[in-house]
Amino acid sequence: MKEQYLYLIINIGTILFPFLFSFEKRVAYYTWWKFLLPSLLITATVFLTWDYFFTLSGVWGFSETYTTGIDVAGLPIEEILFFITVPYASIFIYAFVNKLWPNTPRLDKAQKYISYAILIIAIVVLIFNYDKAYTALNCGYAIVLLSLQLFVVKGAYMGKFYRFYFWHLIPFLL
């Protein structure tokens, strides 16, 4: 395998199984596509703009060793695909887990404590990394969103989200 295809292969691997299992009758994820595609494109546009800004600012870059060299607006095609393949696969995992294992623990009782733990971690990371643009900005967003969730919205849906999130870490770590 040539190294220049590594990021592309990771994208293909990310979407391959979710795409193939999209036609599994109990989940029928393919029926979500008419709603999923527009949401993926809108979200990708937001994050690709973010990506473009941080790349242009020199906060990060992309290795020519692991990309094909095909760029669109200064971003490797693999990075653009990333914002389609990863959300597609992530939402697939959410649908799959909720449909096939609806009785697995939803972490409803623990969701508040998990949110507080993440909030505290974000605050600590922000304090020690306030001078790093990307880390500081993301920790700031996390602090705002978790604070809204904990103190304003107070939604019990986070237990379901955290269940999905822990399931989603399995293929992510692989």
C-alpha positions in Angstrom: 0.0 0.0 0.0 1.3 3.4 -0.9 1.3 5.8 2.1 -0.3 8.5 0.0 -3.6 6.6 0.1 -3.8 6.1 3.8 -6.2 8.9 4.6 -8.4 7.9 1.7 -8.4 4.2 2.8 -9.4 5.3 6.4 -12.3 7.2 4.9 -13.4 4.2 2.8 -13.1 1.9 5.9 -15.1 4.4 7.9 -18.1 4.3 5.6 -17.8 0.8 4.2 -19.6 -1.2 6.9 -22.2 1.4 7.8 -23.0 1.8 4.1 -23.4 -2.0 3.5 -25.4 -2.4 6.7 -27.6 0.5 5.7 -29.8 -2.0 3.9 -30.3 -4.2 7.0 -34.1 -4.5 7.2 -34.5 -3.9 10.9 -32.6 -0.6 10.9 -33.3 0.4 7.2 -30.8 3.3 7.5 -31.1 3.9 3.8 -34.6 5.3 4.4 -32.8 8.1 6.4 -30.8 9.2 3.4 -33.2 11.9 2.1 -32.9 13.7 5.5 -29.3 12.7 6.2 -27.6 13.9 3.0 -28.7 17.6 3.4 -27.8 17.6 7.0 -24.4 16.1 6.3 -23.8 18.7 3.6 -24.8 21.6 5.8 -22.7 20.4 8.7 -19.7 19.6 6.4 -19.9 23.1 5.0 -19.6 24.6 8.5 -16.8 22.4 9.6 -14.9 22.6 6.3 -15.0 26.4 6.6 -13.6 26.0 10.1 -11.0 23.6 8.7 -10.1 26.0 6.0 -9.7 28.9 8.4 -7.4 26.9 10.8 -5.3 25.5 7.8 -4.9 29.0 6.4 -4.0 30.3 9.8 -1.3 27.7 10.2 -2.9 26.1 13.2 -2.7 22.7 11.4 -1.9 21.3 8.0 -2.0 18.1 6.1 0.8 15.7 5.3 1.4 15.1 1.6 2.8 11.7 2.6 -0.6 10.4 3.6 -2.9 12.2 1.1 -3.3 11.8 -2.7 -2.4 15.4 -3.5 -5.9 16.2 -4.8 -6.9 19.5 -3.1 -10.1 21.5 -3.2 -9.8 25.1 -1.9 -6.6 24.2 -0.2 -8.0 21.1 1.6 -7.1 17.5 0.7 -10.1 15.7 -0.9 -9.7 13.1 2.0 -10.4 15.9 4.5 -13.5 16.9 2.7 -14.6 13.2 2.6 -13.9 12.9 6.3 -16.8 15.3 7.0 -19.2 13.1 5.1 -17.9 9.6 6.0 -17.5 10.1 9.8 -20.9 11.7 10.5 -22.6 9.1 8.2 -21.0 6.3 10.2 -21.6 8.0 13.6 -25.3 8.5 12.9 -25.5 5.0 11.6 -24.1 3.6 14.9 -26.7 5.7 16.8 -29.5 4.3 14.7 -28.1 0.7 14.8 -27.7 0.7 18.6 -31.1 2.3 19.3 -32.9 -0.1 17.0 -31.1 -3.4 17.7 -30.3 -2.9 21.4 -32.9 -0.5 22.7 -32.8 -2.0 26.2 -29.1 -1.5 26.8 -28.5 1.0 29.6 -29.1 4.6 28.4 -27.0 6.1 31.2 -30.0 8.3 32.2 -29.0 8.3 35.8 -25.4 9.0 35.1 -25.8 11.5 32.3 -25.7 14.5 34.7 -22.5 13.3 36.3 -20.9 12.5 33.0 -21.8 16.0 31.7 -20.3 17.6 34.9 -17.1 15.6 34.5 -16.7 16.6 30.9 -17.5 20.3 31.9 -14.8 20.2 34.6 -12.3 18.6 32.2 -13.0 21.2 29.5 -12.5 24.1 32.0 -9.2 22.6 33.3 -8.0 22.0 29.7 -9.0 25.6 28.7 -7.1 27.0 31.7 -3.9 25.2 30.8 -4.3 25.8 27.0 -5.8 29.2 26.7 -2.9 30.2 24.3 -3.7 27.4 21.8 -6.4 28.7 19.4 -7.9 25.4 18.4 -7.9 23.8 21.9 -9.2 27.0 23.6 -12.0 27.5 21.1 -13.2 23.9 21.3 -13.1 23.9 25.1 -15.0 27.2 25.1 -17.7 25.7 22.9 -17.9 22.6 25.0 -18.2 24.7 28.2 -21.0 26.8 26.7 -22.9 23.8 25.3 -22.5 21.6 28.4 -23.6 24.6 30.6 -26.7 25.1 28.4 -27.4 21.4 28.6 -26.9 21.2 32.4 -28.5 24.4 33.5 -31.0 25.6 30.9 -32.2 22.6 28.7 -31.8 20.0 31.4 -32.6 17.3 28.8 -32.6 13.6 29.8 -31.7 12.8 26.2 -28.1 13.0 27.1 -28.3 9.5 28.6 -29.2 8.1 25.2 -26.5 10.2 23.6 -23.8 9.0 26.0 -24.8 5.4 25.4 -24.3 6.0 21.7 -21.1 7.8 22.3 -19.5 5.0 24.2 -20.6 2.5 21.5 -19.2 4.8 18.8 -15.8 4.8 20.5 -15.3 1.1 19.7 -14.8 1.5 16.0 -13.2 4.9 16.5 -10.4 3.3 18.7 -10.0 0.4 16.3 
